[in-house]
Amino acid sequence: MTTVGLVLSVATEFIENEREPLSKQDCELKAFYRLAVKLKHAFPQLPICLMMDGLYAAGPVFDLCQHHQWKFLITFKEGSMPSVWQEFTSLKQCAPENALCQKTKEGNHQAYAWVSQLDYEARSLNILEVQEQSPPTGNKRFVWITNFGLQAGNVSILAEKGGRLRWKIENEGFNVQKNGGYGLEHAFSRNPIAIKNFYLLLQIAHTMSQLMEKGSLLKNPIAKVFGSLRNFGSALREAFTHCVFHFDSAFFARRIQIRFAFDSG
């Protein structure tokens, strides 16, 4: 069961390079290790699957996921782990039973291949590949490193609802924040604290928009009164600008429930 187009940011870990002098440069990988500690603390029992790009194809990331009992699907590129890539390329030719061909409902042809339990510095990794022939857009190839067990019954689900779903984060997450009226790429300030505060407020606004657009909270009233979410957003901005809200009132003490539409894909 997957929600229809819902992408919520549940945590943000900033890259800290504002202080001078810096003994070591901060980066996305270091920020991930800090974020992992916070995620495990906030959601200790939650089953988590991490969908990450090739930057995170590294031994310490694999070890951390194993320690926290997290699953992962990490984009795998030839240059990131050359020895593993070469072994995968060789072994998949020797294991024709680890292959699956199918046709999608859009008419695209998909060819899956996988190799399990590849050794990498005393670790065991699984590699999944899918090559897709799509007449309108040409051929596509995707490869992932994963700790999911691979078999003919689950490789399609892992690819379509796992590895390739990472692009939903890019397209319906960051891309919307950049080009959907939120102004993520605009330099509103050079002060690092102000920049962080702005981005957190931006995330709140994006979350509120999705809750209204995808959920049942205000969908019908918005259509009847305002006509569109854009009009409602303008009215909400004016309200926050000119009205004083008393959050200790009975109105804000009421509990609400938001329901979402699901598909069976």
N, C-alpha and C positions, 0 to 999 in steps of 0.2 A: 504494500500500500504506500503510495507516495502522494504528498500534497501537490496540488496543481500550482507550480510556479512559485512556491513559498521559499524564500531564502532569507533566513534571519541570522544576524551576526550575534553570537552569544558571548563573545569575548574578544578583546583587542589587546594586543601586546605591542607597544610602540618600540621602534628602533631608536636607541638613545645615543645620538652622536652630537648633542648640542653642547655638552660641557667641554671646556678646554682647561688644561691640556688632556688629551685622551691617551691612555697607555695602550689600549687596544680598540680597534674599530669594531663597533657593533654591527650585526648583520641579521638577516632573516632567520638563519639557522640558529644563532644564539637566542634570538627572541622566541623561537619555537620551544627550546628547552625550558625557558622561563614560563611560557604559556602552558606547557604540558603539566607543570607542577600545579598551576592554578586550576586547570581543568580537572585533574584527578582529585584535588581537594574539594572542588565545587560539586563534582558528579562522581563520587567514589564507586557507585554501583552501576552506573550507566554503561551499557554496551556501546562502545564507540568504534567507528570505522573512519580512519583518516584517509582522505583522498588528496594527494600532494603531488607537486611537480617534481622534476628530476633533481632539483637542488637537494632534496631530502633523501636521496638514495645513498645512505651512508650507514656504516655499522652502528654508531651510537644511536641513531634513530631506530634502527631495527631492535636494538637491545632495549631501548626505552619502551617501545610498544610491547615487547615480550614481557617486560617487568610489570607494566600496567594492564596486561591482558587486553590490549587493543588490537583490532584488525587494521590492516592498511592496504591501500592500492596506490602505488607510487609510479608515476610516469618513468619509463625506463628508456634511456637513450644510449646509443652505442658508446659515446665518449665518456659516460659517467663511470662505468665499471667495465672496462674493455675485456678483462678475462672472463667475466660472467657472461657478457654479451657473446663472445666467441663460443663459449661452451654451450650456451642456449642455441645458437645458430646451428651448431654441429649436432647436438642431441635431438633437436626436433625433427631432423631428417631421418633419424634412426628410430623414431617412435611414431609410426603412422597411425597407431591406435589412439594417440593423443591428438586427434583432429576432429573437427566438426564443420560441416558446411550447411548453410541454411539460407533461406531467402526471407527478407523482412517484409512486413506488410506494405512498405513503400516500394517493394520490388528490387531492393538492393541485394546483392549477393555478398554473403559474409563467409570467410574462411577462418576458423579458429585453430590455433595450435598452442600447445602448452607443454612445459617441462616442469616436473616436480622435484623437490629436494636437491637443488643445486647447492654445492658447498661453497661458502664464501666466508673465509676467516673463522672457521669453526661454527658457522651459522648455516641453517638450512632455509633456502629461499625457493619460491615457486615463481615461474615466469609465464605470463599469459599474453598471447598476441592475437589480434584480429585484423584481417585485411578485408576491406570493404570496397566493392565495385559499385559506384554510384554514378550512373550515366550523366546526370546534370552537372555534378561537381567534380567528377573524376574519381580516382582511386585514393583511398585513405588507409593508413596503417597506424595502429595503436599497440603499444607494448607496455605492460605493467609488471612491476615486482609486487608480490603479495605474500601474505602468510595465510590466506585462505587455501584450504584444500581444493584442488582443481580436478574436475571430472566433467564428462559430457553433459551431465544434468544441470550444472550450475555456471559454466563459463559464460554463457550468453547473458545471464542475469547479472553476474559480476561485472561484465563489460558495460552493459547498457544502463543498469541501475546503480553501478558503482563507479568504475574508472571514468567513463565518459560523462557521468553526471557532474564531474568536477567543473565542467564548462558552464554549468548552471550558476555556480558561484561567480564566475567571471562575467557571464552575460547578463544575468538577472540580479547580480549583486553589485560588483564594482562598476560594471559598465553603466548600470542605471544610476548609480551614485555620481558617476562622471558626467553622463550625458542626458540624464532624465530630469534636470532642473534642480538638482541638489548642490551643484557647484563644487564637487570634490576637488577638481583640478585647479580651481581658482585660488590664488594666493591672497587670502583675506588678511593675513597677518604674518609677521616674521618672528613673533614671539612664540617659542616652542610650547609654552603652557596654553596660550590662546589657540594655537593650531590643534592641540589635543582636545581641548574643550569643544572646539568647533566640530571636530570629527565625531566626537561622542554624541553631540546634539544631532548631527547629520544622521547617525545611525538610529537614534531614537525616532527621528522623523521618517526614515525609510521603513522602520518596523511598524510605526503607526499606520503608514500608508498601506502596507501589505495586509495588516490586520483588518483594515476597512475594506480593501479591495477584494481580498480572498476569503474573508470571514463573514459571519452573519451579524456582526455587531451593529453596523450602521448602513448596511447595503441598501435595504428598502427605503429607510428614511432619507438617505442621501439622494436616491433617484427621484423621490417624490418632491422633496423640498428644494434641493440644490441643482438637480439635473445631471451633475457629474462630480467625480472626485476632485477635479481641478477647481471647480467652483467652491466645493466644500473646503478645500485647502486654503483658498483665498479668504474665505469667511473665518476659518479657524485662526489664520495668521492675524487678521484684524482683531479677533477676540483676545488673543494673547497680547496684542499690542496695547489695547485700550481698556481691557477689563481686569479687575482684581478678583482672583479666585481664592476662596477660603477653603483650603483642603481639609479642614476639620469639620466641615459641614456634613449633614446626614447624606447628601447626594453622593459624596465621594466615599462614604463608608459602605455603600451598597456593594454586594458581591455581584459580579457579572460572569457570564460564560460565553465564550466565543467558539462557534462551531465552524469547521472548514469543510469544503467539498473535497472528496477523495475520488481518485480513479483506481481501477483495479490493476493498472499496469505496474 
